[in-house]
Amino acid sequence: MGKTKMLSVAVNDSFAKSIDGLIAKSGMYSSRSEFLKDSIRKNVVELMKHDPGLWKIHQESEKAYQRVKRRGMLNHRVSKKELDRMALDSLRKKGLLIED
């Protein structure tokens, strides 16, 4: 994983309590931070759908990840940067990437 950046989010108290309640009931997240990171990831994917170029890169990156996973190579720590490079290469080969 590359560098990380700390983000701060301020929400009103009742919203924070609602998030805490949902986290506790669902058992899906270990903390508010994990919940927020997952929410951000999901929102970014949704926003990418509005940009065909970014969406294709995302889809190809996911395909590359699945190939790596099927081959049992996840423990080899293929970086996000490498997955993105593989996705871009795949798009180039398919003639789907238009570069300036």
N, C-alpha and C positions, 0 to 999 in steps of 0.2 A: 504494500500500500504506500502511496506517496505521502507527501506532507499533509498534515491535517490543519484545519483552521477552526478555532473556537468561535461559535456563534452564540449570541445571547438573545433570548426571546422573552419578552415580558407579556404576560396575559393576566386578566383579572383573576382574583382569588377563586371565584365560583367556577371558572373555566378550568383552572388548575385542579380543583377538587374533582371535577367531572372526569378529567383525564386520569387522575389517580384512581378513581372508582372503576373506570373502564379497564385500566391496566390490571387492577386487583381481580376483577371478575373474570376477565378473559384468560389471565395467566400467560398471555402471549409475549409480554415484554417484562424485562427485569427492572426497568426504570423508565422515568420520563424521557431521559436522553435517548434510550433505545427506541421508544415509541416515536419521538420526534424525528430521529434519523430515518426510520422506516417510512414515516409519512412524507418526508422530504423526497426520498428516493422515488416513491410512488408518484408524487406530484411532478417530479422532473420527467419521468417516463410519459406521463399524460401530456405534458407540455411539448415533449419531443414529437408527439404525434402530429402536431400542427406544422412541423417543418419536415417535409418529405426526406430531405437529405439526412438530417439528424436521426429520423426514425429508421431509415435504412441502415445507418451505421449501428444504431442500437440493436436492431434485429440481427444483423450479421455478427455483432459482438456476442449476443446471446447464443447464436448458433455455434460460434467458436467455443464459448464456455461449455456448451453441452458436449461438443466433440472431445474437449479436454477431459471432461467429467467421465464420459463413456470409456475413454482410454485409460482411466485410472491415474491421470496425471495431476489431479488437484493437489496432492501432497508435494508436488514439485514447485509449487508456488508460482504459477504463471501470473504475471502482474496484469493489472487492469490495462496498463499501457501496451503490453504485448498483445492482450486480447483485442484492444482497439486497433492495433497495427494489423492483426490477422483479419479483422473485419474489413478494414479499408482495402487490404490486398484482395480479399474476396470480392468486394464491390468493384474494384478495378478490373479484375479478371472477367466479371460478368458485364462490364461496360456500363455499370450503374453509377459510377462516381465521375462527376464532372469537376475537373480541377481547373483553377485559373492559372 
